[in-house]
């Protein structure tokens, strides 16, 4: 990737003249079966742009209650797009059409106008769970009947496709727009892609400018993105194998419970309630041992496998968890 970044052919992406960005956008659009794509600095921006393009301030968005756009995007859905999130509980992070129907408002002057549904695939806080094409089709049908747009936060869409052994475009087929991340499991240093129709991406390009996301010689970053889609997607299955290995090892440790023993992708959720530690405390102790994890208070710790994690790292992690778990928490 660093070699590609050094040698990248560059131009001014602000005016659509960076050949490396143009190549990346064309390839990702084709990969996901859409007409066009837009390179954006982050997935957060990629999820905000559809709200600016398709919604008006005061509109309502249907979102899964534990969605990334609600928890981890600094409230931009409301602060910058002026959109109200309507949180709907999913089944392990996956929205169910019948449940969504119950939350949809009838047209009335007292209610906000519901204009868009936001899905997350894979679902972060649910532990990397997958929404299948059949489930997507059911949600698309709800959107069509109620005249809603459908956006997919597909930061880890390629993980979902890998788990299902299908092309990623099968998971994008029913969506009006999809964001995919080039970092995370694909290992690029920065950047995400937003895909949709040519008309939609033209509007998205203007929204990107509004948010300060347009860049000049962005091909330096896009070159890494090309390596990511050419070489890293095929390696995601290894991360899934490591996650299953880690889950099995953790599940054998006293007072540790793995929340999702049938791991689908590259996340492992560990419940530590029986240890007496809260999630933030446990993660802080792991950090002292040089291990990075994410707390999901009060009792869940999240681990994510990636290309730098092998059997050696898993053994080191499980030893650390066992060591911390055996300590009597001072409460």
Beta strands, then each sheet from edge to edge (+ up, - down):
strand 1: 36-40
strand 2: 60-64
strand 3: 84-88
strand 4: 114-120
strand 5: 149-154
strand 6: 177-181
strand 7: 192-196
strand 8: 257-258
strand 9: 267-271
strand 10: 294-296
strand 11: 300-304
sheet 1: 1+ 7- 6+ 5+ 4+ 2+ 3+
sheet 2: 8+ 9- 11+ 10-
end
